[in-house]
Amino acid sequence: MRRVPVFPREKAAMVKLRRLGFSINMIARAFSRSTSLIKRTIDFNSFAGNLRRLDLRKLPAYVKHLSAARLWGTWLRLAARWVDWIAGSGERPP
């Protein structure tokens, strides 16, 4: 089985989505990629100082669930525009 290449705009989209607060699991589901690939990309960029870590451990569980549902709804609404940008048809990310 051949490995599917990761495009530079796809990596940039992963970083931008993480900056917006999406979890690694949500990004992996959205791009149909493994969580380890997403984590490697994010770790590389956080090492460069581009990302801050989100500490959600002290928030109540229902707040985490509401936040995840809101972010997933946002992704579903903007998914087509992100895919177009990753494919190279747009100038700026959504």
PDB file of N, CA, C and O in Angstrom, chain B, residues numbered from 101:
ATOM      1  N   MET B 101       0.836  -1.171   0.000  1.00  0.00           N
ATOM      2  CA  MET B 101       0.000   0.000   0.000  1.00  0.00           C
ATOM      3  C   MET B 101       0.890   1.247   0.000  1.00  0.00           C
ATOM      4  O   MET B 101       1.811   1.371   0.808  1.00  0.00           O
ATOM      5  N   ARG B 102       0.602   2.148  -0.905  1.00  0.00           N
ATOM      6  CA  ARG B 102       1.399   3.364  -1.018  1.00  0.00           C
ATOM      7  C   ARG B 102       0.935   4.410  -0.012  1.00  0.00           C
ATOM      8  O   ARG B 102      -0.243   4.495   0.336  1.00  0.00           O
ATOM      9  N   ARG B 103       1.880   5.184   0.431  1.00  0.00           N
ATOM     10  CA  ARG B 103       1.580   6.250   1.367  1.00  0.00           C
ATOM     11  C   ARG B 103       1.040   7.460   0.612  1.00  0.00           C
ATOM     12  O   ARG B 103       1.590   7.849  -0.418  1.00  0.00           O
ATOM     13  N   VAL B 104      -0.012   8.041   1.111  1.00  0.00           N
ATOM     14  CA  VAL B 104      -0.613   9.208   0.484  1.00  0.00           C
ATOM     15  C   VAL B 104       0.190  10.441   0.904  1.00  0.00           C
ATOM     16  O   VAL B 104       0.369  10.683   2.097  1.00  0.00           O
ATOM     17  N   PRO B 105       0.674  11.219  -0.064  1.00  0.00           N
ATOM     18  CA  PRO B 105       1.474  12.390   0.319  1.00  0.00           C
ATOM     19  C   PRO B 105       0.629  13.457   0.999  1.00  0.00           C
ATOM     20  O   PRO B 105      -0.572  13.574   0.756  1.00  0.00           O
ATOM     21  N   VAL B 106       1.281  14.224   1.849  1.00  0.00           N
ATOM     22  CA  VAL B 106       0.613  15.326   2.545  1.00  0.00           C
ATOM     23  C   VAL B 106       1.048  16.616   1.858  1.00  0.00           C
ATOM     24  O   VAL B 106       2.238  16.926   1.790  1.00  0.00           O
ATOM     25  N   PHE B 107       0.078  17.358   1.356  1.00  0.00           N
ATOM     26  CA  PHE B 107       0.374  18.592   0.636  1.00  0.00           C
ATOM     27  C   PHE B 107       0.699  19.714   1.623  1.00  0.00           C
ATOM     28  O   PHE B 107       0.208  19.706   2.752  1.00  0.00           O
ATOM     29  N   PRO B 108       1.519  20.670   1.208  1.00  0.00           N
ATOM     30  CA  PRO B 108       1.865  21.771   2.121  1.00  0.00           C
ATOM     31  C   PRO B 108       0.643  22.554   2.612  1.00  0.00           C
ATOM     32  O   PRO B 108       0.597  22.975   3.768  1.00  0.00           O
ATOM     33  N   ARG B 109      -0.340  22.747   1.738  1.00  0.00           N
ATOM     34  CA  ARG B 109      -1.539  23.466   2.169  1.00  0.00           C
ATOM     35  C   ARG B 109      -2.349  22.634   3.168  1.00  0.00           C
ATOM     36  O   ARG B 109      -3.043  23.180   4.026  1.00  0.00           O
ATOM     37  N   GLU B 110      -2.252  21.314   3.045  1.00  0.00           N
ATOM     38  CA  GLU B 110      -2.940  20.451   4.008  1.00  0.00           C
ATOM     39  C   GLU B 110      -2.305  20.603   5.388  1.00  0.00           C
ATOM     40  O   GLU B 110      -3.008  20.677   6.396  1.00  0.00           O
ATOM     41  N   LYS B 111      -0.974  20.648   5.430  1.00  0.00           N
ATOM     42  CA  LYS B 111      -0.284  20.859   6.702  1.00  0.00           C
ATOM     43  C   LYS B 111      -0.632  22.219   7.291  1.00  0.00           C
ATOM     44  O   LYS B 111      -0.854  22.348   8.495  1.00  0.00           O
ATOM     45  N   ALA B 112      -0.678  23.228   6.434  1.00  0.00           N
ATOM     46  CA  ALA B 112      -1.034  24.570   6.904  1.00  0.00           C
ATOM     47  C   ALA B 112      -2.456  24.586   7.443  1.00  0.00           C
ATOM     48  O   ALA B 112      -2.734  25.250   8.443  1.00  0.00           O
ATOM     49  N   ALA B 113      -3.361  23.861   6.789  1.00  0.00           N
ATOM     50  CA  ALA B 113      -4.743  23.804   7.258  1.00  0.00           C
ATOM     51  C   ALA B 113      -4.821  23.112   8.618  1.00  0.00           C
ATOM     52  O   ALA B 113      -5.601  23.520   9.478  1.00  0.00           O
ATOM     53  N   MET B 114      -4.015  22.066   8.815  1.00  0.00           N
ATOM     54  CA  MET B 114      -3.993  21.390  10.111  1.00  0.00           C
ATOM     55  C   MET B 114      -3.574  22.350  11.222  1.00  0.00           C
ATOM     56  O   MET B 114      -4.171  22.375  12.298  1.00  0.00           O
ATOM     57  N   VAL B 115      -2.549  23.128  10.943  1.00  0.00           N
ATOM     58  CA  VAL B 115      -2.057  24.077  11.939  1.00  0.00           C
ATOM     59  C   VAL B 115      -3.094  25.160  12.198  1.00  0.00           C
ATOM     60  O   VAL B 115      -3.322  25.530  13.349  1.00  0.00           O
ATOM     61  N   LYS B 116      -3.724  25.673  11.151  1.00  0.00           N
ATOM     62  CA  LYS B 116      -4.725  26.730  11.322  1.00  0.00           C
ATOM     63  C   LYS B 116      -5.938  26.222  12.103  1.00  0.00           C
ATOM     64  O   LYS B 116      -6.477  26.935  12.950  1.00  0.00           O
ATOM     65  N   LEU B 117      -6.363  24.998  11.819  1.00  0.00           N
ATOM     66  CA  LEU B 117      -7.495  24.434  12.551  1.00  0.00           C
ATOM     67  C   LEU B 117      -7.142  24.215  14.021  1.00  0.00           C
ATOM     68  O   LEU B 117      -7.973  24.435  14.902  1.00  0.00           O
ATOM     69  N   ARG B 118      -5.925  23.789  14.280  1.00  0.00           N
ATOM     70  CA  ARG B 118      -5.490  23.611  15.674  1.00  0.00           C
ATOM     71  C   ARG B 118      -5.467  24.956  16.388  1.00  0.00           C
ATOM     72  O   ARG B 118      -5.830  25.046  17.560  1.00  0.00           O
ATOM     73  N   ARG B 119      -5.038  26.006  15.680  1.00  0.00           N
ATOM     74  CA  ARG B 119      -5.031  27.344  16.249  1.00  0.00           C
ATOM     75  C   ARG B 119      -6.443  27.818  16.598  1.00  0.00           C
ATOM     76  O   ARG B 119      -6.642  28.577  17.547  1.00  0.00           O
ATOM     77  N   LEU B 120      -7.422  27.353  15.809  1.00  0.00           N
ATOM     78  CA  LEU B 120      -8.811  27.723  16.058  1.00  0.00           C
ATOM     79  C   LEU B 120      -9.430  26.930  17.210  1.00  0.00           C
ATOM     80  O   LEU B 120     -10.550  27.216  17.633  1.00  0.00           O
ATOM     81  N   GLY B 121      -8.692  25.927  17.718  1.00  0.00           N
ATOM     82  CA  GLY B 121      -9.163  25.201  18.886  1.00  0.00           C
ATOM     83  C   GLY B 121      -9.622  23.779  18.615  1.00  0.00           C
ATOM     84  O   GLY B 121     -10.101  23.111  19.531  1.00  0.00           O
ATOM     85  N   PHE B 122      -9.492  23.297  17.388  1.00  0.00           N
ATOM     86  CA  PHE B 122      -9.896  21.929  17.075  1.00  0.00           C
ATOM     87  C   PHE B 122      -8.922  20.957  17.724  1.00  0.00           C
ATOM     88  O   PHE B 122      -7.725  21.233  17.800  1.00  0.00           O
ATOM     89  N   SER B 123      -9.429  19.820  18.191  1.00  0.00           N
ATOM     90  CA  SER B 123      -8.569  18.811  18.803  1.00  0.00           C
ATOM     91  C   SER B 123      -7.870  18.008  17.712  1.00  0.00           C
ATOM     92  O   SER B 123      -8.257  18.052  16.544  1.00  0.00           O
ATOM     93  N   ILE B 124      -6.847  17.283  18.108  1.00  0.00           N
ATOM     94  CA  ILE B 124      -6.099  16.457  17.162  1.00  0.00           C
ATOM     95  C   ILE B 124      -7.006  15.376  16.583  1.00  0.00           C
ATOM     96  O   ILE B 124      -6.932  15.071  15.393  1.00  0.00           O
ATOM     97  N   ASN B 125      -7.860  14.797  17.426  1.00  0.00           N
ATOM     98  CA  ASN B 125      -8.775  13.762  16.934  1.00  0.00           C
ATOM     99  C   ASN B 125      -9.772  14.314  15.928  1.00  0.00           C
ATOM    100  O   ASN B 125     -10.091  13.648  14.943  1.00  0.00           O
ATOM    101  N   MET B 126     -10.269  15.525  16.165  1.00  0.00           N
ATOM    102  CA  MET B 126     -11.214  16.128  15.221  1.00  0.00           C
ATOM    103  C   MET B 126     -10.543  16.409  13.873  1.00  0.00           C
ATOM    104  O   MET B 126     -11.129  16.165  12.818  1.00  0.00           O
ATOM    105  N   ILE B 127      -9.318  16.920  13.917  1.00  0.00           N
ATOM    106  CA  ILE B 127      -8.597  17.208  12.681  1.00  0.00           C
ATOM    107  C   ILE B 127      -8.303  15.913  11.939  1.00  0.00           C
ATOM    108  O   ILE B 127      -8.420  15.861  10.715  1.00  0.00           O
ATOM    109  N   ALA B 128      -7.922  14.867  12.668  1.00  0.00           N
ATOM    110  CA  ALA B 128      -7.643  13.579  12.030  1.00  0.00           C
ATOM    111  C   ALA B 128      -8.891  13.016  11.362  1.00  0.00           C
ATOM    112  O   ALA B 128      -8.817  12.484  10.254  1.00  0.00           O
ATOM    113  N   ARG B 129     -10.034  13.131  12.030  1.00  0.00           N
ATOM    114  CA  ARG B 129     -11.288  12.664  11.427  1.00  0.00           C
ATOM    115  C   ARG B 129     -11.652  13.482  10.199  1.00  0.00           C
ATOM    116  O   ARG B 129     -12.110  12.933   9.197  1.00  0.00           O
ATOM    117  N   ALA B 130     -11.452  14.792  10.274  1.00  0.00           N
ATOM    118  CA  ALA B 130     -11.835  15.671   9.174  1.00  0.00           C
ATOM    119  C   ALA B 130     -10.982  15.425   7.931  1.00  0.00           C
ATOM    120  O   ALA B 130     -11.492  15.500   6.813  1.00  0.00           O
ATOM    121  N   PHE B 131      -9.691  15.132   8.109  1.00  0.00           N
ATOM    122  CA  PHE B 131      -8.798  14.924   6.971  1.00  0.00           C
ATOM    123  C   PHE B 131      -8.613  13.453   6.615  1.00  0.00           C
ATOM    124  O   PHE B 131      -7.916  13.136   5.652  1.00  0.00           O
ATOM    125  N   SER B 132      -9.220  12.563   7.371  1.00  0.00           N
ATOM    126  CA  SER B 132      -9.051  11.116   7.184  1.00  0.00           C
ATOM    127  C   SER B 132      -7.572  10.734   7.231  1.00  0.00           C
ATOM    128  O   SER B 132      -7.079   9.979   6.393  1.00  0.00           O
ATOM    129  N   ARG B 133      -6.892  11.268   8.214  1.00  0.00           N
ATOM    130  CA  ARG B 133      -5.477  10.980   8.440  1.00  0.00           C
ATOM    131  C   ARG B 133      -5.307  10.394   9.832  1.00  0.00           C
ATOM    132  O   ARG B 133      -6.221  10.441  10.655  1.00  0.00           O
ATOM    133  N   SER B 134      -4.137   9.845  10.084  1.00  0.00           N
ATOM    134  CA  SER B 134      -3.880   9.284  11.408  1.00  0.00           C
ATOM    135  C   SER B 134      -3.583  10.411  12.398  1.00  0.00           C
ATOM    136  O   SER B 134      -3.106  11.483  12.026  1.00  0.00           O
ATOM    137  N   THR B 135      -3.876  10.137  13.654  1.00  0.00           N
ATOM    138  CA  THR B 135      -3.624  11.143  14.677  1.00  0.00           C
ATOM    139  C   THR B 135      -2.122  11.384  14.853  1.00  0.00           C
ATOM    140  O   THR B 135      -1.709  12.480  15.233  1.00  0.00           O
ATOM    141  N   SER B 136      -1.308  10.363  14.576  1.00  0.00           N
ATOM    142  CA  SER B 136       0.137  10.546  14.728  1.00  0.00           C
ATOM    143  C   SER B 136       0.678  11.536  13.700  1.00  0.00           C
ATOM    144  O   SER B 136       1.580  12.314  14.011  1.00  0.00           O
ATOM    145  N   LEU B 137       0.143  11.519  12.488  1.00  0.00           N
ATOM    146  CA  LEU B 137       0.569  12.482  11.471  1.00  0.00           C
ATOM    147  C   LEU B 137       0.187  13.897  11.888  1.00  0.00           C
ATOM    148  O   LEU B 137       0.983  14.826  11.753  1.00  0.00           O
ATOM    149  N   ILE B 138      -1.027  14.055  12.392  1.00  0.00           N
ATOM    150  CA  ILE B 138      -1.486  15.366  12.833  1.00  0.00           C
ATOM    151  C   ILE B 138      -0.616  15.846  13.993  1.00  0.00           C
ATOM    152  O   ILE B 138      -0.193  17.002  14.023  1.00  0.00           O
ATOM    153  N   LYS B 139      -0.352  14.954  14.946  1.00  0.00           N
ATOM    154  CA  LYS B 139       0.462  15.321  16.112  1.00  0.00           C
ATOM    155  C   LYS B 139       1.877  15.719  15.705  1.00  0.00           C
ATOM    156  O   LYS B 139       2.423  16.690  16.228  1.00  0.00           O
ATOM    157  N   ARG B 140       2.472  14.976  14.776  1.00  0.00           N
ATOM    158  CA  ARG B 140       3.817  15.319  14.296  1.00  0.00           C
ATOM    159  C   ARG B 140       3.831  16.703  13.665  1.00  0.00           C
ATOM    160  O   ARG B 140       4.733  17.500  13.925  1.00  0.00           O
ATOM    161  N   THR B 141       2.839  16.988  12.841  1.00  0.00           N
ATOM    162  CA  THR B 141       2.763  18.288  12.173  1.00  0.00           C
ATOM    163  C   THR B 141       2.585  19.407  13.194  1.00  0.00           C
ATOM    164  O   THR B 141       3.233  20.449  13.099  1.00  0.00           O
ATOM    165  N   ILE B 142       1.719  19.192  14.153  1.00  0.00           N
ATOM    166  CA  ILE B 142       1.464  20.219  15.166  1.00  0.00           C
ATOM    167  C   ILE B 142       2.669  20.388  16.082  1.00  0.00           C
ATOM    168  O   ILE B 142       3.015  21.514  16.439  1.00  0.00           O
ATOM    169  N   ASP B 143       3.311  19.293  16.466  1.00  0.00           N
ATOM    170  CA  ASP B 143       4.495  19.390  17.319  1.00  0.00           C
ATOM    171  C   ASP B 143       5.619  20.139  16.606  1.00  0.00           C
ATOM    172  O   ASP B 143       6.316  20.945  17.223  1.00  0.00           O
ATOM    173  N   PHE B 144       5.797  19.880  15.321  1.00  0.00           N
ATOM    174  CA  PHE B 144       6.821  20.576  14.556  1.00  0.00           C
ATOM    175  C   PHE B 144       6.558  22.079  14.562  1.00  0.00           C
ATOM    176  O   PHE B 144       7.485  22.874  14.724  1.00  0.00           O
ATOM    177  N   ASN B 145       5.303  22.466  14.386  1.00  0.00           N
ATOM    178  CA  ASN B 145       4.960  23.880  14.347  1.00  0.00           C
ATOM    179  C   ASN B 145       4.931  24.517  15.733  1.00  0.00           C
ATOM    180  O   ASN B 145       5.221  25.706  15.868  1.00  0.00           O
ATOM    181  N   SER B 146       4.590  23.757  16.749  1.00  0.00           N
ATOM    182  CA  SER B 146       4.608  24.333  18.096  1.00  0.00           C
ATOM    183  C   SER B 146       6.046  24.503  18.578  1.00  0.00           C
ATOM    184  O   SER B 146       6.331  25.392  19.381  1.00  0.00           O
ATOM    185  N   PHE B 147       6.951  23.656  18.093  1.00  0.00           N
ATOM    186  CA  PHE B 147       8.364  23.813  18.421  1.00  0.00           C
ATOM    187  C   PHE B 147       8.892  25.122  17.839  1.00  0.00           C
ATOM    188  O   PHE B 147       9.749  25.778  18.431  1.00  0.00           O
ATOM    189  N   ALA B 148       8.363  25.493  16.664  1.00  0.00           N
ATOM    190  CA  ALA B 148       8.778  26.744  16.033  1.00  0.00           C
ATOM    191  C   ALA B 148       8.120  27.949  16.688  1.00  0.00           C
ATOM    192  O   ALA B 148       8.440  29.085  16.338  1.00  0.00           O
ATOM    193  N   GLY B 149       7.209  27.730  17.628  1.00  0.00           N
ATOM    194  CA  GLY B 149       6.575  28.821  18.350  1.00  0.00           C
ATOM    195  C   GLY B 149       5.308  29.337  17.696  1.00  0.00           C
ATOM    196  O   GLY B 149       4.842  30.424  18.038  1.00  0.00           O
ATOM    197  N   ASN B 150       4.739  28.583  16.764  1.00  0.00           N
ATOM    198  CA  ASN B 150       3.553  29.042  16.054  1.00  0.00           C
ATOM    199  C   ASN B 150       2.251  28.703  16.762  1.00  0.00           C
ATOM    200  O   ASN B 150       1.215  29.295  16.457  1.00  0.00           O
ATOM    201  N   LEU B 151       2.280  27.766  17.699  1.00  0.00           N
ATOM    202  CA  LEU B 151       1.050  27.320  18.352  1.00  0.00           C
ATOM    203  C   LEU B 151       1.188  27.384  19.861  1.00  0.00           C
ATOM    204  O   LEU B 151       2.282  27.246  20.409  1.00  0.00           O
ATOM    205  N   ARG B 152       0.079  27.592  20.512  1.00  0.00           N
ATOM    206  CA  ARG B 152       0.074  27.511  21.965  1.00  0.00           C
ATOM    207  C   ARG B 152      -0.708  26.261  22.367  1.00  0.00           C
ATOM    208  O   ARG B 152      -1.610  25.828  21.650  1.00  0.00           O
ATOM    209  N   ARG B 153      -0.368  25.705  23.481  1.00  0.00           N
ATOM    210  CA  ARG B 153      -1.056  24.508  23.955  1.00  0.00           C
ATOM    211  C   ARG B 153      -2.346  24.899  24.660  1.00  0.00           C
ATOM    212  O   ARG B 153      -2.391  25.888  25.393  1.00  0.00           O
ATOM    213  N   LEU B 154      -3.386  24.123  24.434  1.00  0.00           N
ATOM    214  CA  LEU B 154      -4.662  24.353  25.088  1.00  0.00           C
ATOM    215  C   LEU B 154      -4.801  23.367  26.242  1.00  0.00           C
ATOM    216  O   LEU B 154      -4.726  22.155  26.040  1.00  0.00           O
ATOM    217  N   ASP B 155      -5.002  23.882  27.445  1.00  0.00           N
ATOM    218  CA  ASP B 155      -5.161  23.020  28.605  1.00  0.00           C
ATOM    219  C   ASP B 155      -6.637  23.001  28.993  1.00  0.00           C
ATOM    220  O   ASP B 155      -7.138  23.936  29.618  1.00  0.00           O
ATOM    221  N   LEU B 156      -7.324  21.931  28.615  1.00  0.00           N
ATOM    222  CA  LEU B 156      -8.746  21.813  28.877  1.00  0.00           C
ATOM    223  C   LEU B 156      -9.055  20.901  30.059  1.00  0.00           C
ATOM    224  O   LEU B 156     -10.216  20.563  30.293  1.00  0.00           O
ATOM    225  N   ARG B 157      -8.038  20.504  30.800  1.00  0.00           N
ATOM    226  CA  ARG B 157      -8.255  19.511  31.851  1.00  0.00           C
ATOM    227  C   ARG B 157      -9.113  20.024  32.997  1.00  0.00           C
ATOM    228  O   ARG B 157      -9.808  19.235  33.636  1.00  0.00           O
ATOM    229  N   LYS B 158      -9.086  21.297  33.270  1.00  0.00           N
ATOM    230  CA  LYS B 158      -9.812  21.808  34.428  1.00  0.00           C
ATOM    231  C   LYS B 158     -11.220  22.277  34.093  1.00  0.00           C
ATOM    232  O   LYS B 158     -11.942  22.738  34.977  1.00  0.00           O
ATOM    233  N   LEU B 159     -11.618  22.169  32.845  1.00  0.00           N
ATOM    234  CA  LEU B 159     -12.975  22.541  32.476  1.00  0.00           C
ATOM    235  C   LEU B 159     -13.936  21.396  32.769  1.00  0.00           C
ATOM    236  O   LEU B 159     -13.544  20.231  32.685  1.00  0.00           O
ATOM    237  N   PRO B 160     -15.178  21.701  33.108  1.00  0.00           N
ATOM    238  CA  PRO B 160     -16.159  20.640  33.326  1.00  0.00           C
ATOM    239  C   PRO B 160     -16.408  19.854  32.034  1.00  0.00           C
ATOM    240  O   PRO B 160     -16.219  20.373  30.933  1.00  0.00           O
ATOM    241  N   ALA B 161     -16.826  18.618  32.181  1.00  0.00           N
ATOM    242  CA  ALA B 161     -17.013  17.735  31.033  1.00  0.00           C
ATOM    243  C   ALA B 161     -18.064  18.269  30.069  1.00  0.00           C
ATOM    244  O   ALA B 161     -17.897  18.165  28.854  1.00  0.00           O
ATOM    245  N   TYR B 162     -19.149  18.843  30.598  1.00  0.00           N
ATOM    246  CA  TYR B 162     -20.197  19.324  29.694  1.00  0.00           C
ATOM    247  C   TYR B 162     -19.717  20.504  28.859  1.00  0.00           C
ATOM    248  O   TYR B 162     -20.174  20.681  27.730  1.00  0.00           O
ATOM    249  N   VAL B 163     -18.810  21.309  29.391  1.00  0.00           N
ATOM    250  CA  VAL B 163     -18.249  22.423  28.625  1.00  0.00           C
ATOM    251  C   VAL B 163     -17.381  21.886  27.489  1.00  0.00           C
ATOM    252  O   VAL B 163     -17.401  22.413  26.376  1.00  0.00           O
ATOM    253  N   LYS B 164     -16.620  20.834  27.781  1.00  0.00           N
ATOM    254  CA  LYS B 164     -15.802  20.214  26.734  1.00  0.00           C
ATOM    255  C   LYS B 164     -16.678  19.646  25.624  1.00  0.00           C
ATOM    256  O   LYS B 164     -16.367  19.795  24.443  1.00  0.00           O
ATOM    257  N   HIS B 165     -17.781  18.992  26.007  1.00  0.00           N
ATOM    258  CA  HIS B 165     -18.680  18.413  25.003  1.00  0.00           C
ATOM    259  C   HIS B 165     -19.358  19.492  24.165  1.00  0.00           C
ATOM    260  O   HIS B 165     -19.484  19.348  22.949  1.00  0.00           O
ATOM    261  N   LEU B 166     -19.792  20.567  24.808  1.00  0.00           N
ATOM    262  CA  LEU B 166     -20.407  21.666  24.066  1.00  0.00           C
ATOM    263  C   LEU B 166     -19.418  22.313  23.107  1.00  0.00           C
ATOM    264  O   LEU B 166     -19.768  22.659  21.979  1.00  0.00           O
ATOM    265  N   SER B 167     -18.194  22.471  23.562  1.00  0.00           N
ATOM    266  CA  SER B 167     -17.160  23.068  22.717  1.00  0.00           C
ATOM    267  C   SER B 167     -16.858  22.174  21.521  1.00  0.00           C
ATOM    268  O   SER B 167     -16.732  22.661  20.398  1.00  0.00           O
ATOM    269  N   ALA B 168     -16.743  20.867  21.758  1.00  0.00           N
ATOM    270  CA  ALA B 168     -16.474  19.933  20.664  1.00  0.00           C
ATOM    271  C   ALA B 168     -17.612  19.923  19.654  1.00  0.00           C
ATOM    272  O   ALA B 168     -17.372  19.875  18.448  1.00  0.00           O
ATOM    273  N   ALA B 169     -18.847  19.968  20.136  1.00  0.00           N
ATOM    274  CA  ALA B 169     -19.992  19.982  19.222  1.00  0.00           C
ATOM    275  C   ALA B 169     -20.014  21.264  18.389  1.00  0.00           C
ATOM    276  O   ALA B 169     -20.306  21.225  17.193  1.00  0.00           O
ATOM    277  N   ARG B 170     -19.707  22.391  19.016  1.00  0.00           N
ATOM    278  CA  ARG B 170     -19.686  23.661  18.293  1.00  0.00           C
ATOM    279  C   ARG B 170     -18.595  23.661  17.227  1.00  0.00           C
ATOM    280  O   ARG B 170     -18.819  24.099  16.098  1.00  0.00           O
ATOM    281  N   LEU B 171     -17.404  23.165  17.594  1.00  0.00           N
ATOM    282  CA  LEU B 171     -16.304  23.134  16.634  1.00  0.00           C
ATOM    283  C   LEU B 171     -16.597  22.183  15.485  1.00  0.00           C
ATOM    284  O   LEU B 171     -16.280  22.491  14.336  1.00  0.00           O
ATOM    285  N   TRP B 172     -17.196  21.036  15.772  1.00  0.00           N
ATOM    286  CA  TRP B 172     -17.509  20.083  14.705  1.00  0.00           C
ATOM    287  C   TRP B 172     -18.559  20.669  13.763  1.00  0.00           C
ATOM    288  O   TRP B 172     -18.481  20.466  12.551  1.00  0.00           O
ATOM    289  N   GLY B 173     -19.531  21.386  14.299  1.00  0.00           N
ATOM    290  CA  GLY B 173     -20.516  22.060  13.450  1.00  0.00           C
ATOM    291  C   GLY B 173     -19.874  23.120  12.573  1.00  0.00           C
ATOM    292  O   GLY B 173     -20.241  23.288  11.410  1.00  0.00           O
ATOM    293  N   THR B 174     -18.911  23.832  13.142  1.00  0.00           N
ATOM    294  CA  THR B 174     -18.165  24.830  12.355  1.00  0.00           C
ATOM    295  C   THR B 174     -17.406  24.151  11.230  1.00  0.00           C
ATOM    296  O   THR B 174     -17.385  24.643  10.102  1.00  0.00           O
ATOM    297  N   TRP B 175     -16.777  23.010  11.538  1.00  0.00           N
ATOM    298  CA  TRP B 175     -16.037  22.289  10.501  1.00  0.00           C
ATOM    299  C   TRP B 175     -16.970  21.830   9.383  1.00  0.00           C
ATOM    300  O   TRP B 175     -16.638  21.971   8.206  1.00  0.00           O
ATOM    301  N   LEU B 176     -18.128  21.286   9.734  1.00  0.00           N
ATOM    302  CA  LEU B 176     -19.065  20.814   8.713  1.00  0.00           C
ATOM    303  C   LEU B 176     -19.542  21.959   7.825  1.00  0.00           C
ATOM    304  O   LEU B 176     -19.772  21.774   6.630  1.00  0.00           O
ATOM    305  N   ARG B 177     -19.689  23.140   8.416  1.00  0.00           N
ATOM    306  CA  ARG B 177     -20.139  24.292   7.644  1.00  0.00           C
ATOM    307  C   ARG B 177     -19.046  24.799   6.698  1.00  0.00           C
ATOM    308  O   ARG B 177     -19.345  25.253   5.593  1.00  0.00           O
ATOM    309  N   LEU B 178     -17.789  24.725   7.125  1.00  0.00           N
ATOM    310  CA  LEU B 178     -16.689  25.281   6.338  1.00  0.00           C
ATOM    311  C   LEU B 178     -15.871  24.241   5.583  1.00  0.00           C
ATOM    312  O   LEU B 178     -14.903  24.601   4.912  1.00  0.00           O
ATOM    313  N   ALA B 179     -16.228  22.969   5.672  1.00  0.00           N
ATOM    314  CA  ALA B 179     -15.402  21.897   5.102  1.00  0.00           C
ATOM    315  C   ALA B 179     -15.177  22.066   3.606  1.00  0.00           C
ATOM    316  O   ALA B 179     -14.057  21.878   3.130  1.00  0.00           O
ATOM    317  N   ALA B 180     -16.211  22.415   2.859  1.00  0.00           N
ATOM    318  CA  ALA B 180     -16.063  22.536   1.404  1.00  0.00           C
ATOM    319  C   ALA B 180     -15.059  23.634   1.050  1.00  0.00           C
ATOM    320  O   ALA B 180     -14.255  23.468   0.132  1.00  0.00           O
ATOM    321  N   ARG B 181     -15.103  24.745   1.771  1.00  0.00           N
ATOM    322  CA  ARG B 181     -14.152  25.825   1.483  1.00  0.00           C
ATOM    323  C   ARG B 181     -12.721  25.439   1.844  1.00  0.00           C
ATOM    324  O   ARG B 181     -11.784  25.800   1.133  1.00  0.00           O
ATOM    325  N   TRP B 182     -12.544  24.701   2.958  1.00  0.00           N
ATOM    326  CA  TRP B 182     -11.203  24.247   3.327  1.00  0.00           C
ATOM    327  C   TRP B 182     -10.660  23.281   2.277  1.00  0.00           C
ATOM    328  O   TRP B 182      -9.493  23.369   1.896  1.00  0.00           O
ATOM    329  N   VAL B 183     -11.500  22.362   1.811  1.00  0.00           N
ATOM    330  CA  VAL B 183     -11.055  21.384   0.810  1.00  0.00           C
ATOM    331  C   VAL B 183     -10.659  22.100  -0.479  1.00  0.00           C
ATOM    332  O   VAL B 183      -9.654  21.748  -1.097  1.00  0.00           O
ATOM    333  N   ASP B 184     -11.437  23.101  -0.891  1.00  0.00           N
ATOM    334  CA  ASP B 184     -11.081  23.867  -2.086  1.00  0.00           C
ATOM    335  C   ASP B 184      -9.750  24.578  -1.911  1.00  0.00           C
ATOM    336  O   ASP B 184      -8.940  24.616  -2.838  1.00  0.00           O
ATOM    337  N   TRP B 185      -9.513  25.145  -0.725  1.00  0.00           N
ATOM    338  CA  TRP B 185      -8.254  25.848  -0.491  1.00  0.00           C
ATOM    339  C   TRP B 185      -7.076  24.879  -0.495  1.00  0.00           C
ATOM    340  O   TRP B 185      -6.020  25.184  -1.050  1.00  0.00           O
ATOM    341  N   ILE B 186      -7.253  23.719   0.119  1.00  0.00           N
ATOM    342  CA  ILE B 186      -6.173  22.727   0.157  1.00  0.00           C
ATOM    343  C   ILE B 186      -5.859  22.237  -1.256  1.00  0.00           C
ATOM    344  O   ILE B 186      -4.700  21.988  -1.589  1.00  0.00           O
ATOM    345  N   ALA B 187      -6.896  22.101  -2.082  1.00  0.00           N
ATOM    346  CA  ALA B 187      -6.692  21.653  -3.462  1.00  0.00           C
ATOM    347  C   ALA B 187      -6.001  22.708  -4.315  1.00  0.00           C
ATOM    348  O   ALA B 187      -5.496  22.392  -5.392  1.00  0.00           O
ATOM    349  N   GLY B 188      -5.969  23.942  -3.860  1.00  0.00           N
ATOM    350  CA  GLY B 188      -5.237  24.972  -4.567  1.00  0.00           C
ATOM    351  C   GLY B 188      -6.094  25.927  -5.364  1.00  0.00           C
ATOM    352  O   GLY B 188      -5.558  26.716  -6.143  1.00  0.00           O
ATOM    353  N   SER B 189      -7.408  25.887  -5.201  1.00  0.00           N
ATOM    354  CA  SER B 189      -8.247  26.758  -6.005  1.00  0.00           C
ATOM    355  C   SER B 189      -8.456  28.130  -5.375  1.00  0.00           C
ATOM    356  O   SER B 189      -8.913  29.047  -6.059  1.00  0.00           O
ATOM    357  N   GLY B 190      -8.142  28.297  -4.116  1.00  0.00           N
ATOM    358  CA  GLY B 190      -8.335  29.580  -3.453  1.00  0.00           C
ATOM    359  C   GLY B 190      -7.017  30.230  -3.100  1.00  0.00           C
ATOM    360  O   GLY B 190      -5.987  29.563  -2.999  1.00  0.00           O
ATOM    361  N   GLU B 191      -7.057  31.536  -2.913  1.00  0.00           N
ATOM    362  CA  GLU B 191      -5.849  32.276  -2.550  1.00  0.00           C
ATOM    363  C   GLU B 191      -5.624  32.290  -1.037  1.00  0.00           C
ATOM    364  O   GLU B 191      -4.497  32.136  -0.564  1.00  0.00           O
ATOM    365  N   ARG B 192      -6.715  32.478  -0.286  1.00  0.00           N
ATOM    366  CA  ARG B 192      -6.605  32.583   1.164  1.00  0.00           C
ATOM    367  C   ARG B 192      -7.428  31.479   1.833  1.00  0.00           C
ATOM    368  O   ARG B 192      -8.460  31.062   1.307  1.00  0.00           O
ATOM    369  N   PRO B 193      -6.968  31.013   2.986  1.00  0.00           N
ATOM    370  CA  PRO B 193      -7.771  30.011   3.705  1.00  0.00           C
ATOM    371  C   PRO B 193      -9.050  30.632   4.249  1.00  0.00           C
ATOM    372  O   PRO B 193      -9.089  31.833   4.516  1.00  0.00           O
ATOM    373  N   PRO B 194     -10.097  29.828   4.415  1.00  0.00           N
ATOM    374  CA  PRO B 194     -11.352  30.383   4.942  1.00  0.00           C
ATOM    375  C   PRO B 194     -11.223  30.845   6.387  1.00  0.00           C
ATOM    376  O   PRO B 194     -12.192  31.333   6.967  1.00  0.00           O
TER     377      PRO B 194
END
